[in-house]
Amino acid sequence: MSDFDANELEAPTAVAVLEHIVRSIVDDADAVEVSSSTGRGDKVKLEVRVGPGDLGRVIGRRGRTAQSIRTVVRRSEEHTSELQS
């Protein structure tokens, strides 16, 4: 598993979902690293690092896989926020 504690991050659900999805599509799941930092305003910036040769799998043709991952991660965090309200 990863070295970080998702409960201490600004968007723990988004980080967990992102890590799960990326680990599922790459060849070297142990090389996946997801980090979180504060972006502009109230936004959270998520960064993914993968092993050599796996970047193409995460980006996908014409960026479609990356865009789909972004959509799912955003929606998962929105859903969590709605449940907490």
Rosetta blueprint (number, residue, H / E / L):
1 M L
2 S L
3 D L
4 F L
5 D L
6 A H
7 N H
8 E H
9 L L
10 E L
11 A L
12 P H
13 T H
14 A H
15 V H
16 A H
17 V H
18 L H
19 E H
20 H H
21 I H
22 V H
23 R H
24 S H
25 I H
26 V L
27 D L
28 D L
29 A H
30 D H
31 A H
32 V L
33 E E
34 V E
35 S E
36 S E
37 S E
38 T E
39 G L
40 R L
41 G L
42 D L
43 K L
44 V E
45 K E
46 L E
47 E E
48 V E
49 R E
50 V L
51 G L
52 P L
53 G L
54 D L
55 L H
56 G H
57 R H
58 V H
59 I H
60 G L
61 R H
62 R H
63 G H
64 R H
65 T H
66 A H
67 Q H
68 S H
69 I H
70 R H
71 T H
72 V H
73 V H
74 R H
75 R H
76 S H
77 E H
78 E H
79 H H
80 T H
81 S H
82 E H
83 L H
84 Q H
85 S L
